[in-house]
Amino acid sequence: MQQDLTSGPVTGTMLRFALPMVLGNLIQQLYNIADTLIVGRFLGTDALGAVGSAYTLMTFLTSILLGLAMGSGAVFSIRWGQRDAEGLKESVCTAFLLIAALTAVLTAAVFLGLDPILRLLQVPPENYGLMRDYLWVIFFGIPATFLSNYFSCLLRSVGNSSAPLLFLGASALANIGLDLLFVVTFSWGVKGAALATVLSQYGAGMGLLFYTLWRFPQVRPQRRHLRLRRAAVGEISRFSILTCVQQSVMNFGILMVQGRVNSFGPAVMAAFAAAVKIDSFAYMPVQDFGNAFSTFIAQNYGARKPDRIRAGIRSAVTAATVFSLAVSAAVCLFARPLMTIFVEPTETEIISVGITYLRIEGAFYVGIGCLFLLYGLYRAVAMPAMSVVLTVISLGTRVVLAYTLSAIPAIGVVGIWWSVPIGWALADLVGFGYYRLRRREIEARLTGNEERNNF
């Protein structure tokens, strides 16, 4: 179902648009949980730690592609709001060619640098071989990740968040089925888990490609659009590169924290792998709501509807705060049963470490909820550099404190957990403070009184 985000009730329109995105990623997270469950139960804690650490690495690598797709999506949304059909098709073609070229380079680079990457992450000997086997297969899925992220962002930018949900759902179900077949029935180990992921990703990516070209002629480029124009390249680059930097910095920081976690041994690695799955599942809806909020702002920015944008900001902050507080209460209360979903009850050390992580970080989800809204706001009003600044503050604080605090014997690994909400809080303070300080400039952008050549 396609929606026009520039008309209709503000709160209802945003929530209806966000709901399929939330459901789609909930399904994806359910797959991730099922994958972790299958690996942990059938292959053991060493395999669980290896796959969990590999997941963090893959999140970093694919965040580069996701950031480019999200930045391009902001341009698509603005063009859609302006009703500029020719500009939209030109942007779609330019972004596809640029991101496809980067995908090819990235894929080649990670295969060539696999062993140096594993050494950088301080992977323990017990996990090294398993993680290497898993990554060697999973890297073949990077082009599929590009296709699914690019066309999902394209569809959402023009108001269709339902189709990505359907393809993600089908992919997740296929992934779980293939996991059971390859890991449990065929006993292919971590390579089987990776192969299941790669095959399902290609199904979703190719499906979204053909669906978009078939159902949306408005975005289907023609022969005259199949070339790189300097103006279009510059525009896409301004939005995409900074959003890519933001996503990359965010996940690189997480990757560095993963390296510090790995130094505490297999038990902490396994606890972190399970807890991060729960963590991602818990705050993922507010992350998707932030992305929906960004599309809402961008379309209305293109349509020059500042009053609607202001109303959207108020509604989004209220909704994100209420949701985050509710999820925080649930995670803190049910931390132990959530951990035992992934880990055998007899693994008391792993469960204890995971519970501590969840109760520290889970109590402060409102911090990450507000941060996602700030990212979306600055990206949508052509100020993506501010999103990068906030990410650097959040993740820089997290990395520095993770290494500093955990080196103190009296604090240990708990210092890594506390570094997360502290980073969120500092970034939120800067983000809201900057908004108040530069409010006139932002208001000028919203009303169209500032020159639009920043697009």
N, C-alpha and C positions, 0 to 999 in steps of 0.2 A: 504494500500500500504506500502510495506516494503522498507526502504532505507538503503544504505550502506553509513554511514557518513564519512568513511575513504577515499572516492574518489569523484571526481567531483568538480565542482565550489564551493568554500568555502561559499560565501555569499548565493548563490542560494540554496545550499544543506541545510544550517541552516534554512533559511526562509521556505523552503518547509516542513521541518520536524517540525518546530515550528507552522506552520499555523493550522494544525488540533488540536494541543494542545490549541492554543488561541481560536479557534472556539468552542471547547468543553467547555472550561471554560466560554466563553461568553454566551453560552447556559445555563450553570449552573447558572451564575450570573443573566441571564434573568429570570430563575426560581425564584431565591432568590428575585429579584425585584417584580415578580408577586406575590410571597408569601407575601411579605411585603405589597404590594398594596391591596391584598385581605383582609389581617388581619386588616390593617389600615382603609380601607374603610368600611368593614362590621362588625368589632368587636370593633373599637374605638381606641383612643390613648393609653389607659391603656394596652390593649392587644398588641398594637404595641410596646410599651416600654418593656413589658414582653418578647415577642418573640425576640425582638432585643437583649436584654440582654442575653437571653438564647442562641441565635446564637453565641455570643461572647464566652460563656462558652463552647459550643459544638466545636467551632473552636479550643479552647485550648485543649480539650480532644482528638479530632481526630488528632490534630497536632502531638501527640505522635506517633500514628500509621503511619501518613504520613511521619514523619521524619525517622522512621525505614524502611518504604518502599522505600523512596528516597535514603537512605544510601545503602540499598541492591541493588537498581537499579544501583548505581555507580559500585558496584562489578560486576553485570551482564554485564554492558556495557564494562568493561575492559576485562572480560572473552570473550565476543563476539568479541571484537577487536583482541584478541589474538588467536581467532579461537580454543579455548579450550572447546570442547563439554562436556567432562566429568566433568571438573571443573564447567562449567555453570550449569549443572543439579544438581550437589552436592550443589552448592550455592543456587539454587532455592528452593530445598527441605529444607535445613537448615533454610533459612530465613523464609519460610512459617511456619515451626513448631515453631520457636521462637516467631514470631509476633502473631501467633494464640494463643499461651499460654498467652502472655501479654494481648491480647484482652480480654480473659476470666477473667483475674484478674481485669483489668480496669473496665469492665462492672459490676462485682460484687461490686467493691469499690464505684462506683458512686451511685449505688442504695442505698447502706448502708449509704453513707455520704451526701445524697441529702439536708437535712435540714441544717446541718452545712455549706455546700457550699453556700446556699442561704443567710444565716446570714453573712457569710464572705463578700459577694458581696453587703451588705447593701441595699438589695432590699426593696423599700418602701412598706408599708402595702397595698397600692392600687394595686400593681403589684405582691405581693408575691404569692397569691393563683393561679393566672393565670400562672405565671412562673413555679410554682411547677407542675401544671397539665400538662403543655406542656413538661417539662423535663421528667416526669415519663413515658411518651409514647416515647419520642424521644430517650431515653437511650437504648431502645430495638434495635435501628438501628446501634449501635456501631459495632457489628460483620459485618454488611453489608458494613459499611464504610471501614473496614479492607480489605474485599474482593475486593471492587472496587479500592481502592488505590493500593493494592499490585499488582493486575494483570494489572492495567494501567501502573504502573512503570515498570513491567516486559516487557510488550509489547513495551513500548517506548525504553527500554534499548537495544532491538534488532532491533530498527529502524522502528517499526510500531506505528505511532502516530494516524493513521486513525481509527482503531477499537475502541479505547477508546472514540473517538469523537462520533461515532455512538451510542454507548451504553449510553453515557452521554446525548446525544440529546434525545434518546427515554425515558430515565429516567426523564428528565426535563419536557417533554411534558406530561408524565403520572402524574407527580407530580402536574402540574398545573390543569389538568383535575380532579384529585382526590381532590385537594384543593377546587375547585368550587363545587364539589359534596358534600364533607363532611362539608364544612364551610357554603356555601351559601344555598344549597338545604336541607341538613340534619340538619343544625344548630347545629353542634357538637362543635362549638367554637374552642379554641386553641388546644384542644385534637384532633379535626378533622384535623387541619393543621399539627400537629405532625404525626398523623397516615399516612397522605398522603405522607409525607417525608420518613417515615420508609418503607412503601410498595414499593415506587419507588426505594429506595436505594437497597433493596434486589433484585429487578428485575435486576438492573445494575450489582450488585456484582456477582450474580449467572450466569448471562449471560456472563460476562467477563471470569469467571472461565471456563465454558464449551467451550467457543470459543477458549481460549488459549490452552487448552488441545487437542482440536480437530484440530486446524489449525497449531499448532507449535510443532511438535514432537521433534524439537531440544531442547526444554526446558522441555519436559515431563519426569519427573523422573521415573526411574525403581526401582524394588524392592531393588536392591543393594544400591540405594541412600537414602532409607528411614531410615536413622539413623543419629544421630548427631555425626559428627567427630570433634575432638578437633580443628584441624587446620581450618576447615570450620567455626566452631562456632566463633573462634577467629577473623578470617578475617571479617565475617559479623558483628561481634560486634564492631570492630574497626571503621568500616565505619558507621554502623547504629546507635550505641549508641550516638556518638557525633552529628550526624545529627538530631537524636531525641532530644537530649538536646538543640540543636540550635532552632528547631521548637518549643519545649516546652517553652524555655525561652522567645522566641519572643511572643508567644501567652499568656503566663502567665503574661508578662508585660502588654499586651493589656487588659487582664482580670483585673489586678489591676487598670488600668486606668478606666475600666468600673465601678469598684466599686466606684471610686472617682466621676465619672459622675453621678452615681445613687444618690449620696449624695446631688446633686443639685435639685432633685425632678423629677416628672413625665414628665414635659415639656421638660427639657433638655435630659432626657432619650429617649423620642420619637424623638427629633431632631437628637440626636446622632445615633439612630437606623436607621433612614432614610439616614442620611449623610454618614454613614459608608457603606451602600449598594452602594451608588453612588461612593464613594471613591474606594471601592474594584473593582467595575466594570471598573473604569477609569484606574487604574494601573495594573489590572490583566494581560493584554496582555504582558507587559514587564516582569512580574513575570514568566509567562509561557515561554517567550523567554529566560529568565535566566536558567530555567530548561532544555530547549532544548540545550542551549549553554553548560550546564554541561554534558549532554549526548554526545554531539559532542566532547568535550574535552576528556572525559573518553574513548570513543572508539578509538580516535586517540592516546591517551596516551597508551592504550593497544597495538595498532598497531605500536607504536614508530614512530610517524610522527610529530616531533616538529615544522617543518616549517609550516605545515598545522594548527597546534594549534596557532602559532603566528599570522597567517593571520586571523584565526577565532576570536582571541581576538580583533584585530583592527576593523574588520567588526561588531562585536557585540557591541562594545562601541559606534560606530557611529550610528548604527541602534537604540539602546536603547535611546541615547540622543535625536535624532531627534523626535522619537515617544513621549517621555516624555514631551518635550517642547510643542509639538502640543496639547497633551491632557491637559496640564496645562492651556493653553490659552482657550480651549473650556470649561473646568469646571469653571474657574473663570468668564468667560463671561456669561454662562448660569446657574449659581448657583441657581437663583430664580426659573426659570421654572423646573429645575431638582427636587427641593424640593417639588414643588406643584404636582409632579407626585404621591407622597406618602401621602401628607398631604393636607387637605382641605384648600383652600385659606383663609378661615376665621381664621385659627389657626396661627395668625400673630406672636405670640411669638415663637412658634416652628420653623416656617419658618425662622425667623430672626436669631435664634441661629444656625440653619443648614447652612445658607448662610455664616455666619462668619466662621464656621468650614471649609467649602469647599474652601473659598477664601484664607484662611491662609495656609491650608495644600496643597490644589491643586496647588498652585503656585510653589511648590518645588518637583514635582514628579520626576524630574531628579535625585534627591538624592536617592530615593528608587530604581529607575531604575539601577543606578550604583551599589547599594548595592546588588541587586539580582544577578548581574553578578559576583561580588566578591564572594558571597556565592557559586555560581556554579563553579567558577574556583578553589577555594581552596578545595571544596568537590571532584572534579574530579581528582585532582593531589595528592590525598591521604594526604591532609592537612586539614581534617575537623575540627580540633581543632581551626583553625583560623576563621572559620565560626562562631563557638560558641563565640569566643572573640568579633567579630564584632557585633553579636546579643546582647551580654551582654552590650556592649557600647551603642548601639542604644536604646535598651529597658530600660536599667538602667537609662540612661539620661532622657528618656521619663517619666519614673515613678517618679523619683526624682523631676524633674522640674514640672510635672503635679501636684503633691501634694504641692510643695513649692510655685509655682507661684499662683495657684488657691486659696491658703490660704490668699493671699494679697487682701484685699477688693477692692483696686483700679483696680486690674486685674481680679480676679474672674475666671469664667470658661474659659475665653479666654486663660488663662495660660496653660490649658490642651492642647488646640489646637496648641499653639506655641511650646510646648515641642516635638511635633512629628518631624517637619523638622530639629530642632536643633539636635535631636538624630541621624537622618539620616546623617547629615553633618559631625558630629564627627566620626561616623563609617566609612564613605567614606574616610575621611582623614587618618585614621589609616590603613584601608585596602590598599589604594594605597601607603601609606608610607611604609608599611611592604613589599609590592611587590618590591618596589625599593631597600629597604634595603637587602632583601633576594633573590634578583634576580638571583644570581649565583646558589644558592641551587635549586631554582625552575627550572632554565634552565637545571641543571643537571638531575632533575627528568624527564623533557620533553625529553631529549636526551637519557635517559636510562643509563647514566653514574653512577647513584646512585643505590645502591642495591635495588632490588624490593621486598625484604621480608616485606616491609611495606604494601603490598597489603592485 
